Amino acid sequence: MGNSGSAVKVCTDHQGGINWLSLSPDGQRLLTGSEDGTARLWSTADSQCHGHFQGHESYITFCHLENEAAFTCSADHTIRKWDVVTGQCLAIYRGHTSIVNRILVAKDYLFSGSYDRTARCWSVDKEKQIQEFRGHRNCVLTLAHYSSRDVLEEEEEEEEEEEKVSRDLLVTGSTDCTVKVWWVSSGRCYQTLLGHTGAVLCLTLDAPNRELFSGSTDYTIRTWNIVTGEQLKVFKEHQGSVICLEEVRQMKQEGNSHKHLSCMLIIHQKMLTVYLGEYMMVCHSVSVFTGSGDACARAFNSRSGVLQKIFRGHKFIINCIQIHNELLYTASHDGTLRIWDIRGICKRNKRRLKKERSVQGRSSQKGSLSRLFNNKVGCMVQQENRE
């Protein structure tokens, strides 16, 4: 059914498990954050480590990479900004009183969420806290940011006159089972979205449709009207916690985009309990690549759900994956970054698409990803066992 693949390179520089992996916008660098309290910068051109960021006093929970700066957050309650060329620490953001779980960089803002039950907004350049968001009854695990210009009509904006100076909003998800929407300028809560019965672990915004998606340990994905706060739909197909969501718009038919919801399941040991067997998924061409709690990565055909390849080699759970230039990068709690060649899969996909287009005249993508994700995780595991 699927054949095993060997890594083209194994990077063993970290002395502890890798909790997160971030790709720069220009695709030239990768950043890894580790249990060893350090972050490392890797070149996607030669797969070599070109930066070692040291200074945190405890493990790094999450990292984010821009083209010229790197950001890390840690169990030492701080966030740090680094120069990607010199490795120098440019700023330390202090104020949280517990583990910082997640950071988000948007415009000139740096947002953070923590076990101290707060989210905070910082000035990226001035190393200064701008706002604090208090109201959750438990830790803040996930963040999203948008402008009201993206979702509100002019007449609706007039109703929020006091917020017109800054129309930015922050969305937070918490282990208190709620999602909250905040005005960044005042720290005031605009909406509290109730419905989940478990911790909210992930958020993604579909601004054109004015919808917010949230995933939870209650095994559901819920869709909300971001303006009214109304719950629109509940997806109950999953058999495990929904830990990450990504919106995919890359598939097209005759110039008209079909939007698919790609549910990605990640294991993050420092965020919550480890859920073995759950998947992290990244969409690429007509394949979906996954990293799993069983230490394997896999490639599935996104239309049929057929297993295309298994990537074996990690000794422990895979925490994060990325794809760039027909290479698959997997970061694991075993402390290694592994790089896999997926050119063969990409070539087969291109040939298959070309053949379908010549026969059908056009490619109908409707329902391709949703078909895969509506198959329960157990079904995919059973499929692999038939090898």
N, C-alpha and C positions, 0 to 999 in steps of 0.2 A: 504494500500500500504506500509506504513512504520509505526512503532510504536515509541512512545516517550520514551526517557530514562532519568533517573535522575542521577545527578552527585553523585559519591561515596564520594566525598569530595569537599568542597568549601573553598578556601583560600582567606581570606579577609584582609591580612596584609597591602597591599598597600593602600595609601590614595588618589590615583589618577588612571586614566586609565593606563592599561598596553599596551605599544606600541610594545614590541617585546619579543619573547621567544626563548631561545637558549639551545640546549641539548649538553652536553659534549661528546667528542668522545667515552669515555668509557661507556656512558649511565648512570653514577651514579648520575649526578646532572643536574638540570635545572636552568637557569638564566632568570630573568624577569627584564625588564627596564620599568620605569613608568613615568607618568606625574608628580608624586610627587617628581621627581628629584633623586630618589634612585633606586638601583637595589637590588634584593633579590635572594639568592641562596637556592634552594630546593633540598632535597634528593629524588631520585626516589624510594628509598627503603621504606621510611616511610611517604613521602609526607609532611615532616615538613620543615619549614624555618630554615636553619642553617647558614645563613649569611645575613647581612644587610650592603650594601655599600652606605655610605653617603659622600657627598663632592661636587657634582655638584651644580651649582647655578641656574640651570633651568632644564626643563624636559629632560628626556633621550629619544632620538629618536630611538636608535638601540643598541643592545648588542651582544656580541660574547663570547662564553665560550670554553676555552681549559680545559684540565684535571687539570692543576695546576694554571691557571690564567684566570681572567675574564677581558673583555674589554667593555667599554661603551663610547658612544659619545652623545653629548648633544647640546641643543640650546644655551648653555653658551659658544660655540665656541671651546670647548676642548674635548679631548679624555683622558680617564683614564684607567690605568691598575691596577688590584686588585689581592691581594693574596686570593685564595679561602679558605684557612684554617684560616687565622687570620682576614680577612676582611680589612687589611691595604691597603691603596693606595700606589702602588709601583712606579707609574710614572704618570706625567701629560704632555700631548703632546699639546703644545701651538703654534699657528701660523695662524690658520684659523681666518678669520675676520667676519664670520657669522655662522649660524647654520650648524653643521656637521650632514649630513643625513645618511651616511653609512660608515662602516668600514669593512675591510677585512684583515685577518691575513694569511700570506703565507710565509713559510720558516722563515727567520729572519726579514721579512718585515711586517710593518703595513701600510696599505693603507687607505686613507680616501677621501670622497667626500663631498663638501659643497655648500651652497648657495652663497659662495663668488666666484663661477665660477671656482674654482680650484679643482684639486685632488692633494694629497700629499702622499709622501712615507717617512716612519719613520723607524729608527732602533728600534726594539722592546726593546732591552736591554739597549741601550745607551740614550734613551729618546731624540733622536736627529733627526731633519728633514734631510733626505737625498736628496730628490728631490721634485720639484714642477712642476706640469703639467698645463700649461696655454694655452688656445686656445678656450675653449668653450665660447659662448656668453651668457650663462645663467647657472643656478645651475646644479651641478653634482649630480645625484640621484642614480646611480648604478655602481658597479665595478665588474670586473672579472680579473683574473690573470692567466698567463700561461708562459711556457718557449718555445722559438722558437724551441728547440729540439723536442718538442711534435708535431710540425706541419710543420717545414721546412726541406727540404732535404738538404744534405751537400752542393750541388752546389748553392742552394738558400742562404744559410747562408754566403757563401763566398762573395756574393754581398753586404752584410751588415758588412763588415770587421771592421768598426769602432765600432760596437756594440758587437764584439765577446767576449770581456771581461765579459760582463754580457748579457745573452740571454733572460732575463726575460722581459715580456711585460705586460702592464696594459691596460685594456679596460675600457672605461668610456662611460656612457650614460647620456644624458643631456636633459633639457627642451628646448634646442635650436634645438631639433629634430635630432641631429646627434649622431653617435657613433664614438669614436676616439680610435685608438690603438697607444700606446706610448712605446718607449724604456725606460725601467726603469733607465738604467745607465745614459742616457743623458737628459731625459725629452723631447726628440724629438718626434714629431708626425709621426708615421709610415704610418698610413692610416686614412682617414676620410671617413666614410660610410654614404652616403646620400640616402634618400628614404623615411624615415618616415616623416609624416606631423604633428605629435604630439610628446609630451615629451616621451623620451625613459626611461622606468621605470625598466626594468629587462634585464639581460643578462645571457646566459649560453653557454658554449663551448663544442662542440663535437670534441675533439682533433683528434681521429682516422680518422674521415672523413674531418678534416680541415674546419669545419663549425662553425659559430657563430650564435646563435639565439638571437633575440632582440624582446621585447614586448613593446607596446606603447599605449598612450592615443588615437592614431588614430584607435584603435580597431584591429590592425594587429600584427601578428608575422612575422618577416622577417628573412630569412636565408641568410648568407653571406659566401663567400669563405674568410677565415681569412688571406690567403696569398695575394690574388690579390685584395681583396676588392669588388669583383663582387657580386651583389645581385642575389641570386639563385632562391628564391621563396618567394611569399607573401601569407600568410594564412589570409583569410578575413572572417572566419566563426563567429567571436565573435561579440557580440552586446554591449560589454563594454570594458573599458580599460584593457589591459593585464598588470597586475602589478607584476606578479612573474612567473618565468619559472623554471622547474626542469626536468632534464633528468633522465629517469628511465630505468635501464638495468637489473632489477631483474627477468623478465619473460623469461623462456627458453623453447626451444623445441628440444628434442633429442640432448642436448649439444650445440645447436647453439642459441646464444642470439638474441632476436629480440629487437631492440631499439624502444622505444616509446617516443614521446614528450608529457610530462604531463604539461598542461597549468594550472598554479595555479593563481587564482585571489585573491588579498588581499585588504582589506581596510586599508589605513594608513592615518589617518586624518592630520598628520603633514607633510606628503609628498606632497599631492595634495588634491583636493576636494574629499570629501567622495562620493563614487559611491555606493549607496545602491543597494543591490541585486546581487552584484558581489561576487565571491567565491575565497577562498583560498583552494587549494586541496593538499592532501598528499596521495601517493599511498601506500597501505599495502596489501600484498597477492593479492587477486582478488577483493579487495574493494578500493574505493576512498573515503576518508574522506574530508569533506569540512567545512570551517567556513565562515559565511556569514554576510553581512551587515544587515540582518534581525534579528541578535542576536541568530541564531540557527546554530548548527553543524549538518551535515548529513553524512550518509554512503550510497554510491551507489555501486551496482555491476558494476565492471569495464568492464564487457563484454556486458551486456545488457543495462546498464544505469538505471536499476530498483532501486528505492529508497528502502533501507533496514531498515533504522532507522533515527529518528530525535532526536537530543539531545537539549532539551529546558531547560532554566534556566537563561541564561545571560539576562541582562537588556538593553544592548547596543551592538554595533557592535563587532564582533570577529576579532581581529587584527592578531592573529597568532595561529597556532596549531602544535602539535608534537605528535608522537606516540612512545611509548616505553613499552616493556613487556606487550603487550595486554591492555595497558591503553592509552586513548586519553586525551591529555592535551590541554585545550583551554584558551587563554588569551584574555581578552576583555577590551574595553574602559570603562566598568563599574567598573574596578578596581579589578576584581576577577580573580583568576586562578582556573579553575574547572577541575576535574579529573573524567573521565568516564571509566567504565568497558566495554571493547569491546570483551571479551572472547567469548560471545555467537555468535557474528558475525564471529569471527575467526574460531570457531568450525564448524559452518555451511559451511564456505568456504572450510575447509579441507575435510568435508564429500562430498561436491559437487565435488571437484577436484578428490577425490578418486573414486567416482562413474563414472565420465567421463572417467578417465583413464582405468578403468576396461572394459568399453564399447567400447571405441575407440582405446585403445592400446596406445594412446599418446594424449597429449593435444595440440591443435592448438590455439596459443595465438594471431595469426596475426590480427592486427587491433583492438584489444580489447580496448585499451585506446583511440585510435584515434576516434573510433566509439562514445565513450562517449563525447569527447571534440568537435566533429563535430556537436553534438546536441547543439543547441543554448541554452543559459542560460534560455531563456523564456520557452523553451520546458520542461526543468527540473522543473521549478516552476509550470507549468501547470500540470505536472505529480503528484507533491505533492498535488495539490489542488483537485485531484480526490480521496483522502483518504476517 
